[in-house]
């Protein structure tokens, strides 16, 4: 049987149209199948050559002395020619490693042609040699031909036309030769061969279907891999854009917060100065309203910036052993002026305990809780305590304030949630965005410290933060004891102001002079240094320094404090005023011995801090 030209055309496993369409232009599915199929065929070629050589040797041994020598040599020559051709194909394919579709189809065409030629050769061997020799030679011949039909299943069955052509070329001459001349025995044997070859064709069809399913699955997996890679790339790009946007948002809030705080700070100072120059009750009421608005805006800025830092991952945790007294000392210095301004008692207990957590975040949590406690307590006291319970330490903030109703306690940690209007709250206490306790909860979650509360409306609240027990830190910083004396006056006090913002500097000058102080103000660090160097004994030495953190040409208020203390003594108290909250200054405040105020600073808070600093100085 001579194969037609169409039988030699490339025939590869077909994929569903939907899957081919799904592949798209980035990864043509048929090209993938073609490339892998051709490569797979040529990977079988060494085994095919070995199998053909084994069949060649077996038939040569069986029929060398049985069949006519001319027929045997002719068949052997054709078999050797096929083997040499396939060896050349293997070497050439490995050398070129083709990937182009047209070239691959050409190689597939060559392979199929060699395969059909092989089928013709083995079918011819049955037709030529079956009439010679005895039963052993005949059985050996049939087994060799059938073995090639079975062995070709894993290699050729996915190409149904090529496999069927190969089997027909092997099978038809064999059956015709076995059944000729037609007798009962030869007919029965030919029928058995037909059944065997038919079963083999069905087996090949089932195998082909299994292979096609595997190819579909593999192709789909490849497509999904490509899609996943593309989606991952898109996700990485989106994540990068989000990070850039977050950084831009953080930088914007930092810059906007600093720039907006400056005029608010100046506005509060000028308003308070106006209070001392006007005796009109309506004007004084307006001044009080302005100061309240400035104070509320300061709180809103701080809460928004804290939320931005947490959302953008700007808050990092670093656990270490620390002493509760170190944190209590900072809280005492920061909040005592606010507490005595409202007539509250601010107490601390349990300073000797040691904890293991992030001390900076624990301090920030307690700062927010103490600030809330002072804000919502009109009479009584605020207690900050640390006590041991089992293997944990409990940091607690107690107050005797307005309390929180039980129905509201589950929602107070939600962002932008505020307890509904209560007559017990003053207008100042009702201001805010409802972010303070949300920030506290997020920071507690960052350090994995459970945060709980107990409260009774009208009787007060206690917040509890649980952290692991710790060991004594290597360095213990002594705490500062004592309370701020009341009733301090700024008469005959000399205050040095270093501020590069003209409106803020002018507002401070007017306000401090209205309070009775003598004020020396400087715009730059250079002017401050010049005055300090030229000051003689007749110059009144400063009682207090009020400096801005950011000065001209990258200088800072820390440099101004150092310059003035070098000239007038290291004990000169200092207050640092800044409009930036995006970088922590607590460590600098501790190492350089100053207190920090964040703009905008309402005059009452400034006056409380000044009184506190001057009172603290009087005790040294």
C-alpha positions in Angstrom: 0.0 0.0 0.0 1.5 3.3 -1.1 0.7 6.3 1.1 -0.6 9.4 -0.5 1.1 12.8 -0.2 -1.6 14.0 2.3 -0.6 11.1 4.6 2.9 12.6 4.9 1.6 16.0 5.9 2.3 17.1 9.6 -0.4 15.7 11.9 -0.3 16.7 15.5 -2.8 16.4 18.3 -5.5 18.9 17.9 -6.5 21.3 20.7 -10.0 22.7 21.3 -10.6 26.0 19.5 -11.4 27.7 22.8 -8.1 26.7 24.3 -6.2 27.9 21.2 -8.0 31.2 21.4 -7.2 31.4 25.1 -3.5 31.2 24.3 -3.6 34.5 22.5 -0.7 36.0 20.6 1.7 35.8 23.5 1.9 32.0 23.5 0.3 30.3 20.4 -0.9 26.9 21.7 -0.5 25.0 18.5 3.1 26.2 18.2 3.8 25.0 21.7 2.3 21.6 21.0 4.2 21.3 17.7 7.6 22.2 19.2 7.2 19.9 22.1 5.8 17.1 20.0 8.7 17.2 17.5 11.2 17.4 20.3 9.6 14.4 21.9 9.7 12.4 18.6 13.4 13.0 18.2 14.0 12.2 21.8 12.7 8.7 21.0 15.0 8.3 18.0 17.9 6.6 19.8 15.4 4.0 21.2 13.9 3.6 17.7 17.3 3.0 16.1 18.1 0.4 18.8 14.8 -1.4 18.2 15.2 -1.4 14.5 18.7 -2.7 14.8 17.5 -5.5 17.1 14.7 -6.5 14.6 17.2 -6.3 11.8 19.6 -8.7 13.6 16.8 -11.1 14.6 15.5 -11.4 11.0 19.0 -11.7 9.6 19.8 -14.6 11.9 16.4 -16.3 11.3 16.4 -16.2 7.5 20.1 -15.9 6.5 20.2 -19.6 5.6 16.5 -20.0 4.8 15.6 -17.3 2.3 17.3 -16.6 -1.0 20.5 -14.7 -0.5 19.6 -12.0 -3.0 16.3 -11.2 -1.3 17.9 -11.2 2.1 20.7 -8.8 1.0 18.3 -6.5 -0.7 16.1 -6.2 2.4 19.1 -5.7 4.6 20.4 -3.0 2.4 17.1 -1.1 2.6 17.1 -1.5 6.4 20.6 -0.2 6.7 19.7 2.8 4.5 16.8 3.6 6.9 19.1 3.3 9.9 21.7 5.7 8.4 19.0 8.2 7.4 17.6 8.2 10.9 21.0 8.6 12.5 21.6 11.6 10.3 18.2 13.1 11.2 19.1 12.7 14.9 22.5 14.4 14.6 21.2 17.2 12.4 18.1 18.0 14.6 20.3 18.2 17.8 22.6 20.5 16.0 20.0 22.9 14.7 17.5 22.9 17.6 14.7 24.5 15.5 12.0 26.7 17.0 10.4 28.2 13.9 7.0 26.7 13.0 7.8 26.1 9.3 11.1 24.4 10.1 9.5 22.3 12.7 6.8 21.2 10.3 9.5 20.3 7.8 11.3 18.1 10.4 8.0 16.5 11.3 7.4 15.7 7.6 10.8 14.1 7.3 10.2 12.0 10.5 6.8 10.9 9.2 8.2 9.9 5.9 10.9 7.8 7.5 8.3 6.2 9.7 6.1 5.2 6.8 9.1 3.9 5.0 9.9 1.8 8.1 6.3 0.4 8.1 6.8 -0.5 4.4 10.1 -2.2 5.2 8.6 -4.4 8.0 5.5 -5.2 6.0 7.8 -6.2 3.1 9.8 -8.4 5.4 6.6 -10.4 6.2 5.7 -10.7 2.6 9.3 -11.7 1.6 10.3 -14.1 4.4 7.1 -15.7 5.6 7.2 -18.4 2.9 10.7 -19.6 4.1 11.8 -21.6 7.1 9.8 -23.5 9.6 7.4 -22.7 12.4 10.2 -21.1 14.5 11.2 -18.7 11.8 7.5 -17.8 11.0 6.6 -17.2 14.6 9.7 -15.1 15.1 8.9 -13.0 12.0 5.3 -12.4 13.1 6.5 -11.4 16.6 9.0 -8.9 15.3 6.4 -7.2 13.0 3.8 -7.1 15.8 6.3 -5.8 18.3 7.0 -2.8 16.1 3.2 -2.1 15.8 2.9 -2.2 19.6 6.1 -0.3 20.3 5.0 2.5 17.9 1.9 3.3 20.1 3.6 5.7 22.6 5.5 7.4 19.7 3.0 7.6 16.9 -0.5 7.2 18.3 -1.0 10.9 18.9 -0.6 11.2 15.1 -3.5 9.0 14.3 -3.1 9.2 10.5 0.6 8.3 10.7 0.1 5.5 13.1 -2.7 4.0 11.1 -0.6 4.3 8.0 2.3 2.6 9.7 0.2 -0.3 11.0 -1.5 -0.8 7.6 1.9 -0.9 5.9 3.0 -3.5 8.4 -0.3 -5.4 8.8 -1.8 -5.7 5.3 1.2 -7.5 3.6 1.6 -9.7 6.7 -2.1 -10.8 6.8 -2.2 -11.3 3.0 1.0 -13.4 3.1 -0.2 -15.5 6.1 -3.6 -16.2 4.4 -2.1 -17.1 1.1 -2.7 -19.7 -0.2 -6.1 -19.8 1.5 -6.6 -22.9 3.6 -8.5 -23.6 6.9 -5.3 -23.2 8.9 -4.0 -20.1 7.1 -7.5 -18.5 7.2 -7.9 -19.1 11.0 -4.4 -17.6 11.5 -5.1 -14.6 9.3 -8.3 -14.0 11.2 -6.5 -14.1 14.5 -4.0 -11.7 13.2 -6.7 -9.3 12.1 -8.3 -9.4 15.6 -4.9 -8.8 17.2 -4.0 -5.9 14.9 -7.5 -4.5 15.3 -7.1 -4.6 19.1 -3.8 -2.9 18.8 -5.4 -0.1 16.7 -8.1 0.4 19.4 -5.4 0.5 22.1 -3.5 3.1 20.1 -6.7 5.2 19.8 -7.2 5.1 23.6 -3.6 6.0 24.2 -3.9 8.9 21.8 -6.9 10.3 23.6 -5.1 10.1 26.9 -2.0 11.9 25.4 -4.2 14.6 23.9 -5.9 15.1 27.3 -2.4 15.4 28.9 -1.4 17.9 26.2 -4.5 19.9 26.8 -3.7 20.0 30.5 -0.1 20.9 30.0 -0.9 23.6 27.5 -3.5 25.0 29.8 -1.0 24.9 32.7 1.6 26.7 30.5 -1.1 29.3 29.6 -2.0 29.8 33.3 1.7 30.1 34.1 2.1 32.9 31.5 -1.1 34.6 32.8 0.1 34.3 36.3 3.5 35.8 35.4 1.7 38.7 33.7 -0.6 39.2 36.6 2.3 39.0 39.0 4.1 41.6 37.0 1.1 43.8 37.0 0.6 43.3 40.7 4.3 44.2 41.4 3.8 47.3 39.3 0.7 48.2 41.1 2.3 47.5 44.5 5.3 49.7 43.5 2.9 52.5 42.4 1.0 52.1 45.7 4.2 52.4 47.7 5.2 55.5 45.7 1.8 56.9 46.3 2.0 56.1 50.0 5.4 57.7 50.3 4.2 60.8 48.4 1.1 60.9 50.7 3.3 60.6 53.8 5.7 63.3 52.5 2.7 65.5 51.6 1.1 65.2 55.0 4.5 65.9 56.7 5.1 69.0 54.6 1.5 70.2 54.7 1.4 69.6 58.4 4.5 71.6 59.1 3.5 74.5 56.8 -0.1 74.6 58.0 0.9 74.5 61.7 3.1 77.7 61.3 0.2 80.2 60.6 -2.1 78.4 63.1 0.6 78.7 65.7 1.1 82.4 65.0 -2.6 82.9 65.0 -3.0 81.5 68.5 -0.1 83.7 69.7 -1.5 86.9 68.2 -5.0 86.0 69.6 -3.6 85.6 73.1 -1.7 88.8 72.8 -4.9 90.5 71.8 -6.5 89.3 75.0 -4.1 91.3 77.0 -4.6 94.5 75.0 -8.4 94.4 74.9 -10.9 94.7 77.7 -13.9 94.2 75.5 -15.8 91.1 76.8 -17.0 90.1 73.3 -13.4 90.4 71.9 -12.1 88.2 74.8 -14.7 85.6 74.0 -13.6 85.6 70.4 -10.0 85.1 71.5 -11.0 82.1 73.6 -12.9 80.6 70.6 -9.8 81.1 68.4 -7.5 79.4 70.9 -10.0 76.5 71.2 -10.1 76.1 67.4 -6.3 76.2 67.1 -6.1 73.5 69.9 -8.6 71.3 68.1 -6.8 71.6 64.8 -3.5 70.6 66.5 -5.2 67.5 67.7 -6.7 66.7 64.3 -3.2 67.1 62.7 -1.6 64.8 65.1 -4.2 62.1 64.8 -4.2 62.2 60.9 -0.4 62.0 60.8 -0.3 59.1 63.2 -2.9 57.2 61.1 -0.9 57.9 57.9 2.3 56.6 59.4 0.7 53.4 60.6 -1.1 52.8 57.3 2.0 53.4 55.2 4.1 51.0 57.3 6.1 53.8 58.7 5.9 52.4 62.3 8.5 49.7 62.9 8.7 47.6 66.1 11.8 46.9 68.1 11.3 44.9 71.3 13.8 45.4 74.1 13.9 45.3 77.9 13.0 48.6 79.6 12.0 50.0 82.9 8.5 51.4 83.4 10.0 54.3 85.4 11.7 55.6 82.2 8.4 55.9 80.4 6.6 57.3 83.5 9.3 60.0 83.9 8.7 61.2 80.3 4.9 61.1 80.8 5.2 63.1 84.0 7.3 65.8 82.4 4.9 66.0 79.4 1.5 65.9 81.1 2.1 67.5 84.5 1.6 71.0 83.1 -1.7 70.0 81.5 -2.9 68.2 84.6 -2.2 71.1 87.1 -3.7 73.5 84.6 -7.0 71.6 85.0 -6.5 71.2 88.7 -6.0 67.4 88.4 -3.7 65.1 90.3 -1.4 63.1 88.0 0.1 60.1 89.8 2.4 57.2 88.8 2.8 53.8 90.5 4.9 50.8 89.8 8.0 52.5 88.4 10.3 49.6 89.4 8.8 47.0 87.1 10.6 45.9 83.9 8.9 45.0 80.6 9.9 43.5 77.3 8.2 45.2 74.3 8.8 48.2 72.1 9.3 51.0 74.6 8.7 53.8 72.0 5.3 52.3 71.0 4.3 51.6 74.6 5.1 55.2 75.4 3.0 56.4 72.5 0.1 54.2 73.6 0.3 55.5 77.1 0.6 59.1 75.9 -2.6 58.9 74.0 -4.4 57.2 76.9 -3.1 59.8 79.4 -4.0 62.6 77.1 -7.6 61.2 76.8 -7.8 60.7 80.5 -6.8 64.3 81.3 -9.1 65.6 78.5 -12.2 63.8 79.8 -11.6 64.3 83.5 -13.0 67.4 85.0 -12.3 66.7 88.6 -10.2 64.2 90.6 -7.1 62.4 89.4 -5.4 60.4 86.7 -3.4 57.4 87.8 -0.8 55.6 85.6 0.3 52.3 87.1 2.3 49.2 86.3 1.7 46.0 88.1 2.5 42.3 87.7 -0.1 39.6 87.0 1.2 36.2 86.4 3.8 36.3 83.6 2.6 39.6 82.3 2.8 43.3 83.2 -0.3 45.4 83.2 0.2 49.1 82.2 -3.0 50.8 83.3 -4.4 54.4 83.0 -7.1 55.2 85.5 -9.2 58.3 85.5 -12.2 59.7 87.4 -13.7 61.3 84.3 -17.0 61.0 82.5 -16.7 57.3 81.7 -18.0 55.4 78.7 -21.4 53.8 78.5 -21.4 50.0 78.1 -23.2 50.1 74.8 -20.4 52.3 73.3 -17.4 50.4 74.6 -17.3 47.9 71.8 -17.0 50.6 69.1 -14.7 53.2 70.6 -11.6 51.6 68.9 -13.1 52.0 65.5 -11.8 54.7 63.2 -13.8 58.0 63.1 -16.2 56.7 65.7 -17.1 59.2 68.4 -19.3 58.5 71.4 -22.7 60.2 70.8 -23.3 63.6 72.2 -23.4 63.8 75.9 -24.3 66.7 78.1 -21.5 65.7 80.4 -18.9 66.7 77.8 -17.8 70.2 77.2 -17.5 71.5 73.6 -13.7 71.2 73.8 -14.1 67.5 74.8 -16.4 66.7 72.0 -13.9 67.9 69.3 -11.9 65.5 67.3 -12.0 62.9 64.5 -12.4 59.8 66.6 -9.0 58.5 65.8 -7.2 58.6 69.1 -8.3 55.2 70.4 -8.1 53.7 66.9 -4.4 54.7 66.9 -3.9 53.2 70.3 -5.5 49.9 69.2 -3.4 49.7 66.0 -0.2 50.3 67.9 -1.2 47.7 70.5 -1.8 45.2 67.7 1.6 46.0 66.2 3.4 45.0 69.4 0.9 42.1 70.0 -0.1 43.6 73.4 -3.8 42.9 74.4 -5.7 46.1 75.1 -8.8 46.1 77.2 -11.0 48.7 79.1 -13.4 48.9 82.0 -15.6 51.9 82.4 -18.7 53.1 84.2 -20.5 56.1 83.0 -20.0 59.1 85.3 -17.4 57.3 87.4 -14.3 56.9 85.3 -12.4 54.5 83.0 -9.4 52.2 83.2 -7.5 51.1 80.1 -5.1 48.0 80.5 -2.2 47.1 78.2 -0.6 43.7 78.7 3.0 43.2 77.8 5.6 40.4 78.7 7.8 40.7 81.8 11.3 41.9 81.1 14.7 42.2 82.7 16.4 45.2 84.1 17.9 47.3 81.2 21.6 47.9 81.2 21.3 51.6 81.7 18.9 53.1 84.2 18.0 56.8 83.8 17.2 58.4 87.1 13.7 59.9 87.2 13.0 63.5 88.0 10.8 64.0 91.1 8.8 66.9 92.3 5.8 68.9 91.3 5.5 72.2 89.5 5.0 75.1 91.8 1.9 77.1 91.0 1.6 80.9 90.6 4.8 81.6 88.8 5.1 84.9 87.1 7.2 86.0 84.0 8.1 89.4 85.5 11.8 90.1 85.3 12.3 86.8 83.4 14.5 87.0 80.2 13.4 84.6 77.5 15.4 84.0 74.3 13.4 83.1 71.2 15.1 81.6 68.1 12.5 81.3 65.3 12.9 81.8 61.5 9.2 82.3 60.7 8.5 86.0 61.1 4.9 85.7 62.0 5.5 83.1 64.7 8.5 85.1 66.0 6.4 88.3 66.1 3.5 86.5 67.9 5.8 85.1 70.5 7.4 88.4 71.2 4.0 90.1 71.6 2.6 87.4 73.8 5.6 86.9 76.1 5.9 90.7 76.6 2.3 90.8 77.4 3.0 88.2 80.1 5.7 90.5 81.6 8.8 88.8 80.2 11.8 90.5 78.7 12.2 89.0 75.2 15.3 88.7 72.9 14.4 87.2 69.6 16.7 86.0 66.7 15.8 84.8 63.2 19.0 82.8 62.5 21.5 80.6 64.4 24.2 83.0 63.2 22.5 86.0 64.8 22.0 84.0 68.0 25.6 82.9 68.1 26.9 86.5 67.6 24.8 87.9 70.4 25.9 85.1 72.8 29.6 85.7 72.0 29.3 89.5 72.4 27.1 89.4 75.6 29.0 90.7 78.7 28.3 90.8 82.4 25.8 93.7 82.0 23.5 91.6 79.9 20.7 89.8 81.7 21.2 86.1 81.3 18.3 84.1 79.8 15.9 82.4 82.1 14.4 80.2 79.4 15.1 79.3 75.7 12.2 78.9 73.2 13.6 77.6 69.9 12.2 76.3 66.6 13.5 73.0 65.5 14.0 73.9 61.8 16.2 76.9 61.3 17.8 78.5 58.3 20.1 76.5 55.9 19.5 73.1 57.5 20.4 74.2 61.0 18.3 73.1 64.0 17.2 74.4 67.3 19.4 71.9 69.0 22.4 73.8 67.8 20.9 77.1 69.1 20.4 75.5 72.5 24.0 74.2 72.6 25.4 77.7 71.6 23.4 79.5 74.3 24.2 76.9 77.0 27.9 77.0 76.2 27.8 80.8 77.0 25.2 80.9 79.8 25.5 77.5 81.5 24.2 74.0 80.9 21.3 74.5 83.3 19.4 77.0 81.2 16.0 75.3 80.6 14.8 75.0 77.0 11.5 74.4 75.1 11.7 73.1 71.5 8.8 74.0 69.3 8.3 72.2 66.0 5.7 71.8 63.3 6.8 68.3 62.3 5.5 65.1 63.9 6.8 62.6 61.3 10.1 62.2 63.0 10.4 61.4 66.7 12.4 64.0 68.8 11.9 62.2 72.1 15.5 60.7 72.1 16.9 64.2 71.3 14.8 65.8 74.0 16.2 63.4 76.5 19.8 63.6 75.5 19.8 67.4 75.2 17.4 68.1 78.1 14.6 70.1 76.5 10.8 69.7 76.3 8.9 69.5 73.1 5.8 71.3 71.9 4.2 70.6 68.6 2.7 73.5 66.6 0.2 74.9 66.8 0.6 75.5 70.5 -2.3 77.2 72.2 -1.1 80.0 74.6 -2.5 78.3 77.7 -0.4 75.2 76.9 2.6 77.3 76.2 2.1 79.2 79.5 1.8 76.0 81.4 5.0 74.6 79.9 6.9 77.9 80.6 5.6 77.8 84.2 6.6 74.2 84.5 10.1 74.8 83.1 10.8 77.8 85.3 9.5 76.0 88.3 11.7 73.0 87.5 14.7 75.2 87.2 14.0 76.8 90.6 14.4 73.4 92.2 17.8 72.6 90.7 
